Amino acid sequence: MTVRGISDAVRVPARARLWDSVDAVRISVIGCGYLGAVHAAAMAALGHDVVGVDVDAAKVESLSRGEAPFFEPGLDELLAAGLAAGKLRFATDFAAAAAAQVHFLAVGTPQLKGSRGADMSFVYAAVDALAPCLRPGVLVVGKSTVPVGTAAALAERIGPTGALLAWNPEFLREGFAVKDTLEPDRIVYGLPGVGADQARELLDAVYAKLPECPLIATDYATAELVKVAANSFLATKISFINAMAEVAEAVGADVTQLADAIGHDPRIGRRFLNAGVGFGGGCLPKDIRAFQARADELGVGRAVEFLDQVDAINLRRRERVVELVLETLGPEYQGHRVAVLGLAFKPESDDVRDSPALDVAVRLHGLGVDVVATDPHAIDNARRLHPQLAFVATAEEALAGAEVVVLVTEWAAYRGLDPAAAAKLVAVPVVIDGRNCLDVPAWRAAGWRYLGMGR
């Protein structure tokens, strides 16, 4: 590992004009979904001339107005600043990328239907559409999460154009994506065997204004593995503590105190040891499954067999929340009103892909429970997927007349609910804390029956 010393930390205050003193690189970002839109806006904030290309005309129109088609704190402001400065634009035509020196691939790799593997069709389609814009001396940079071996295959695919390929995995956290792009904790370059110096020089120019951070320059395969290995480790840590929650529930222990105790060991650490309803979203679940599928193809599937259990433990925690609701309501649970607080897979996001919160709401509804769900930002996305659910705009509306309250996304607004005021709204003061994030003594003092995960 090497460390590159570069400029002072980048901050993006309101109306910041970082481009005034920067040597610009002409950049295209292919794919303007969550990853691509954030990356394009951040690269413009660093002073580069950026065009984002996406085949979705509605998405391009929204981004061109400075409005992200999804919720991500700080992104709209970053988009508006780049557009106003003339540093950022969006297009549906790949020809708009023809003048770029560096092309970032940021298209999705969702899970294949009926398989654990990743659907790579969007990546290959993007590269084929970009090919007419490629020429000797330009660099294609993969940021999408892909099965190991993809970069080598793409390098061969673009070889006849004379362009180079590098792999530069992203490490974004939804809700913190702008910060994670402009203040990364590390940067990884997967460089080609031939042309590595040229590729590195272009990437250094792109990231020259980022704060000092570790730079790991490696080969394609290692760079691809870094991302899936990181996600697999995080998923394993989360499922480990949720497995301990299952044991804690059986013996009457408190998994939160357990996590505090083992988290003091610096070899373990406390982060990501929060038992609850488990992980979700568009990355961890599909990435660990795709990793397993690729390992099987490579003949080393046994090395990551443990990820089957990681996945299974994660899904069991959703079932456990549903069980707690039904146990609380009793055998005649149909028709009883349950408030579900949260629909996004995590706070500060409107992403409902593989969301544990939405899954719990859907399962309860399917069993005949009268579910009323709410979320600060994810209602529209949830309604598009599951219009059968009843949605309300506020927690107070959801709580009205509820016989059980289920908190499944730890938004600050829900963590900060006044338990005494909330008790006046419900029919029965029972709360199931699917994220173990509430002040237990305060809720119990206000008359609530509190049920946590592994507590």
Buried (B, 14 or more C-beta within 10 A) or exposed (E): EEEBEBEEEBEBEEEBEBBEEBEBBBBBBBBBBBBBBBBBBBBBBBBBBBBBBBBBEEBBEBBBEBEBBBBBBBBBBBBBBBBEBEBBBBBBEBEBBBEBBBBBBBBBBBBBEEEBBBBBEBBBEBBEBBBEBBEEEBBBBBBBBBBBBBBBBBBEBBEEBEBBBBBBBBBBEBBBBBBBBBBBEEBBBBBBEEBBEBBBEBBBBBBBBBEEBEBBBBBBBBBBBBBBBBBBEBBBBBBBBBBBBBEBBEEEBBBBEBBEEBBEEEEBEEEBBBBBBBBBBBBBBBBBBBBBBBBBEEEEBEEBEEBBEBBEBBBBBBEBBBEBBBEBBEEEBEEBBBBBBBBBBBBBBBBBBBBBBBBBBBBBBEEEBBBBBBBBBBBEBBBEBBEEBBBBEEBBBBBBBBBBBBBBBBBEBBBEBEBBEBBEBBEBBBBBBBBBBBBBEBBBEBEBEBBBBBB
